[in-house]
């Protein structure tokens, strides 16, 4: 039932907030959050992690499908 929750949320930010509610939600929904981020075409987590040197976030983003050789293509600044 928990896996159905992301379908009913209005935004990526709402899912990110839900992931922070409890350890259980984090463990279950954090991979879903990274996969949604990768589907955008410009995975923010990947570039944010690269910018600050956060290896764990890079690993999670790559595991979710982010291409580590991808260039930032969004018009929004990071």
N, C-alpha and C positions, 0 to 999 in steps of 0.2 A: 504494500500500500504506500509506503514511503516513496518508492520510485515513481509514483503517479503525481506526486506533489509538484515537481518542476513544470509539468504540462499546464498547471493551473495558475502559475505565478505570472505576473505581468511583465517582469523584466529580469535581466541578468542580475541586477543589483539586489532584487528581492531574494533570489536564490542564494547569492553570496551572503546576505544577512541571515538567512535560514541555516546555512552551513555553520555559522558561528554560534547558533543557539545551544548546541550540546555536542558532546564528544560523539555520541551515537549518530547524529545527523551529519557531523563532519566526516566520520568514517564511511558512511553510506553515500552521501551526496557530493562530497568533494570531487570524486572522479567525474561525476556528471557535470559539475561546474566547469572543470577543465575541458571536457569534450565540447561543451557549448561554446566555450571561448575559442577553441580551435576551429569550430565551424564558421566563425565570423570572417575568416580569411586573413585577418590581422590579429592573431592571438595576443592580447594585451599582456597576459601573464608571462608569456615567453619573453617579450621585449622588456617588460619591467624587470624580470629576473636577470636578464642579461645586463641591463643598465646598472643594477646595484650589485651584481655578482652573487645572486642567490642560487646556488647550485641545486638545492632541493626543489625549488619551484621550476627550474629548467627541466629537471628530470621528470617531474609530474606533468608538465606541459608536453614534453616529448612523448611520454607514455600515453598521453591522451590523443596523440596524433599530430602534434605540431612539427613542422619541418624546421630543423635547427639551422638550415641555410636560407631561410626565408627572409626577405627584406620587408621593412615596415612600409606598408602601402596605404595606410589610412591618412586622410587629410587632417585628422585630429592630432595634435601634438601628444606625445607620450607623457 
